[in-house]
Amino acid sequence: MDVLTQEHPTELFSYEGTETKNISTRDSVAHYLKFLNAGMLVVTPQTGAVQAWVGGVNFEHFQYDHVSQSKRQVGSTFKPFVYTAALENGIEPCEYFSAREVTYAKGWTPSNSGSEEEDPHMNYNLKEALSKSMNTIAVKVLMETGIENVVNQAKAMGIKSDLPRVPSIALGTASLNLTELTEAYTPFANNGKTSKAFYITKIEDGEGNILAEFKPEISDNRSLSETNRKIMIEMMKATVNEGTATRLRTTYGLRNDIAGKTGTTQNNKDGWFVGITPNLLAVTWVGADDHRIGFRNTYIGQGANSALPVFAKLMQKMNNDPDFNDITQARFAPLSVEIKEMMNCDPEKRDGFFKRLFGGGDKDETKKPEKEEKKEKKGFFKRLFGGKDKD
């Protein structure tokens, strides 16, 4: 510690430029712990061709690649896999789920941000629940779909890491690599097929002879139907147009066709944003290098406030450059009459009068099985009113 506290000239990074100060090694470590870092991967979803790869804010001072090396919890960016699995397993886009809290195994009770303002008798369809990133409903959709079905869906779309078979996976408690998360989103913009990210097309020698060529690696099989792919894009467009990512419209003035998903992890340690356009897919992460450090509140730590602006400013620059018109002016295909009809329902509805009066609805996962409860109730009424044994 005596050595670590001795002061000496040290070059320090800052966003205004480097400067040299006479500080100790310990103070130098404390200095760098204060900085947020970032990772960003941008690909053409139809091929997986990498258009931008940013591993951090400054390689000279932060020599760690958050695209290929880092694994962090992905928060609500995992929810589209849950909803995709739900659609693939027969849940309709207009099926309603209650926003009220439910307790699951080991006393875990997920809640929504700002849940104190919610009407406990309000129910939401899938698009509304996803666009508002409602935690309580995401877990209910997962449980109705089946955890194993959701895990299989995520794997089919490109997730390679081990996924915990627990209810909290719906909220993105799994730690994933930024590259695999990007690849797993490519089916939404590539006809249901996964594209593997690649950034070298060929290698030549000094005389121009081709030594090796690399072609796009695209899965042969679709991981979701074309109908459900279009429904998911529509649901993630709602996230941008009226949900948690509306600041793309209101703050940054973007008018492009954009689908997206925000993500924030526990204790505001990781902020995420996934931006999908017809011809471009971008995934951004923002957080501290030391995972023990997080924002003090969700208002400033949410992905919509930390990671989304990185994508927004990229799109602003591209919009001002006509060389990118094939990306910025691209439009998602219009929905068919059949899909419009499937999604034609009120975003929310209240419980009926008697349900509000007497309660009922969501299952408490900590309670005894239904058959066991009925058996106990039957015994109670028999004790109360009597009854003879069968002769």
N, C-alpha and C positions, 0 to 999 in steps of 0.2 A: 504493500500500500504506500510505503514511503516513495518508491519509484513512480508509482502511478499518480501520485499527487504533486510531483515536481513539475513546475511550469517550464515550457520550452516553446519556441516559435512553431506554430502549427497552421497549416493552410486549411481553412474551413469553407465549406460550401454554403451559399445562401442563394435565394432566388434572384437577388440583385447582382450576383457575381461572387467569385471567391475572394476571400480576404485572409490575411495572416494575422493571427493573434498570439499572444504569449499566454498559453493556458496549459493545463495538465492533461494527461491522457484520460483521466477519469472525466474531466469536464468536456473533453472532446466526445467521449461516448455519450454523455448526457445531451450534448448539442445535437448529435445525429438521431437520437431517439425521438426528438420532437417533430421530425419531418414526416409528412405523409408520403407514401410512394404510390405507384400506379403501374398497371399493366394494361395493354390494349392489343387486341388481335382483330384485324379486319380482313375478311376473305370474300371472294366471289363464291356464293353458296352453291352455284351450279357445278363448279369444278373443284372448289377447295383452294384455289390459287390465292396465296397470301398477297394482299395489297399493302398492308401496314403491320408491322410487328414492333411494338414499343415495350421493352422489358422493364423500364423504370424511368425516373425523372432525370437521372444523370449517371451515366455509366462510370465516369471517372471516380465518382464518390460513392456510388451505390452499385457495386459490382455483383448484382443478383438479378436474374431474369424472372420476373413475375409471370411471364407467359408460359415458359416451359418448365421451370423449376418449382414454382410455388403451388401448394395445395391449400386452399382456404375454403371455409364453409361458404356455400353459394346463396344462402338465404332464399328469398322468394323467386329467384330466377329458376328454381327447380319446379315451381308450381305448374308451368305449362306442361311438364311431363305427366304430372298428376292428372290434369284435365284432359290431356290427350288419351291417357289410359282409360279414363272414365268414358269418353266418347267411343273409344274402340271396344269397350265392354258393355255398350248398350245404354249408357246414361244419356238422356236427351239434353240438348242445349237449354231447353226451357224447363228442365226439372228444377224445382225450388229447394233451397236449403236454408235452414234457420241460422241466423248469426249468433244465437245465444251460446254461451260458454258451456262446455261439457267436460267433465273430468274423466280422464282415461287411466290406464294402468299406472300404478305407483304414484297416484295422486297428481298427475300432470294435467293442468288445465290451461290450454292455450287461450290467448285473448287477442283482440285486435287493437291496433294503435287507435287511441281515441274511443275505445269501447264504451266508456262511461256515457257517451252521447248517443249511443245506439238504442233503438227501440227493440226490446227483447222479443217482441211479437212480429218483427219484420223478417221476411224470407226473400232470398235473392236467387236469380237464375245464374247460370254458370258464367255468362259474359260479364254481368255486373259484379259478381264475386271476384273474378280474376282481375278485372280492370281496377277494382278497389283494393286488390291484394288482401282479401279478408282471411286471416289465419284460421279462424274458427271453422269457416266453411271449407277451406282447403283440406283440413284434417278429416272432416266429415266425408268429403268426396273421396279421399284416399281410403277411408275405412269401408265405404260402400263399394268402391271399386275392388278393393283387396290389395293389401300391401305387396304381395307377390306379383300381382298383375302390373302394379305401378313400377316395381323394380324391373320386371321383364321388359316393359315398354321403354324405360330409360336406357336399358342395355341395348335394346334393338335400335335405338336412335343414335347410339355412339358412346354412351358412358361406359368407361372401362374400369373405373375404380370400384372397390367394394362398397355396397350401399347397405346401411343398417336397416334391418327389418323392424322398424319401430314407427309409431305414429308420427313422431316429430320429423321424420324424413320429408313430410309434406311441406314443412317450413324451411327446408334446405339445410338441415344440420349435417349433411354429408359434406366432406371436404373433397373438392374436385380440382383438377388441373384446369387452368383457363383454356388451354388448347382443346381438351376433350369437351368442355362445355360448349365451346364454339362449334365444334364438329357436330355435337348432338343437336344443335339448333338448325343446322343446314337442311334437314328434311322439310322444315316449314317453308323453305323457299326453293326447294329442289324436288318437287313432285314426290315427296315422301322418302327420298333416298339420301343416305348419309354420304357426304364428301369429306375425304381426309385432307387436312391442311398440308399444302406443300409449297415451297418457295424457290425451288431450283428446277428449271425446265430442262437445262442441258449443261454439260461441261465440255469445253473445247480446249485443245492445246494451243500453243503459241501460233501455230500455222492455220488455225481454224478448223482442224479436224475434230469431229464430234467423238468424244470419249464415252459419254453416257447421256441418255435422255430419260426424262421422268414425265410420265403421263398422269393425268388425274386418276385418283383411286376413288371410285364411286361404287357404293354397294349395289348389288344386283337386285335386291328385294326391297320393296317398300316397307317402311316401318309403321305407316299409318295410311288410311285410305285417302283418296283425293278429296272426298267430301269433308272428312274430318280435318284434313290439312287446311282447307279453305275456312272452315269454321274457326279453327284456332287462330289463323291470321286475322280474321274479323274480330275475334275476342281480344287479341293483342293490339289491334288498331284502336280498339276502345280504350285500352290503357293509355294510349297517347292522346286520344281525342277528348276523353272525359274522365280518365282515371289518375293513377299516381304519377304519370309522366306528362301531364298536361303542360308543364312549363316548357316543353319543347315548342309548343304553340304560343303560349302566352308570354314567356320571357325571351325566348330566342327567335320567335317569329318564323319558325319553319313551316312551310306549307307542302312539303314533300309527302308522298305516300310512305308512311312509316308505321310499322308495328313494333311493339317493344315490351320489355318487362324490367321493372326495377327490382332491386334486391337489397336487403339490409340484414345483417346477421346479429346474433345475440350480443347485447351490450354495445351495439353500434360499432363493432370492430371492423366490419367490411362493408363497403358500399359497392353495388354492382349495377350495371345497366347493359341490357341487350337491345340493340337497335337493328331492325330488319327492314330492308327496302327490297323491291323486286330483284335487284341485281347486286346488293351489297349486304353483308352481315358483319356487325361490329360488336365486340364484347369488351367492356371496360371494367376494371376493378380499381378501387382506391382504398387504401388503408395504411396502417403503420407497419413497418417491417417486423417489429416486435408484436406478436399477436396478443400480448397482455394489455396492449394499449388500445382504447376505444374512445369514441366521442362521449361527452357527458350527457347528451340527450339525443333522441331520435330526430328532432327537428333539424339539427345541423348534421347529424351523422347518417341520415338515410341516403340510400343510393341515388335517389332523385336529386339530392343536393350535392353529392360528392362525385359520383361516377357519370351521371347523365350529362353534366356540362361538357365533359371531354368529347362525347359523341356529338353534342349539339354544336360545338365550335368547329369540329371537323366538317359537319354538314354545311355550316354557314360558309366556310371557305370554299367548299366544293360548289355550292350554289353560285358563287361569284366567279367561277371559272368555267367557261363554255366547254373546255376539254372534258368535263365530267357530265355533260348533258345526258349521256346514255344511262347514267346512274341516277342523277338528281331528278330527271324528268320522267323516269320510268313509273308506271302505274300498275298496281295489282289488278288482275283480271276481275271484272265485275262478277258478283255472285249470281248464280242461277236462280230462277224463280223457286225451285224446290228448296234450295238452301235458305233463301230469304224466308220462306214459309216455315221452315224448321226453327228459325231464330225469331220468328214474329211473336213475341210475347212481352208482357210488361217486365221491366227490369226487376221489379220488386212487388211483393204483395204482403198484406198483413194476415195474421192468423184470423180465423173465423171467431165470432163472438163467443161461442161455447169453449173453444180452445183457449181463448184469452181468459175466460172466466174460471175454468177448471184446470188449466194447465195441460201438460202432456206434450209429446213430440219427441225430442231428441233422447236417445238412449244414453244413460249414464253408464259408462263402461266399468265403473267400480261396483255396480250393483250385482246381485245374484242373477243367475240365468232366469229367463222368463218362466220356464216350466216350474222351477223351484219356488219362485214367488207365488205362482198360482196355487201350488200345492199347499204353501203356508197359509194363503188366504182361505182356501177351502177348509183347512183345519180350524181356522179361527171361527168361521161362520157355523161350522158344525158344532163347535163348543158353545157358541152363543145361543143357537136355536135348538140344539139337540138333534136327534135323529137316531134311528135304530140300525143295527148291523143287518146285513142281508141274510135271510134264512136260506 
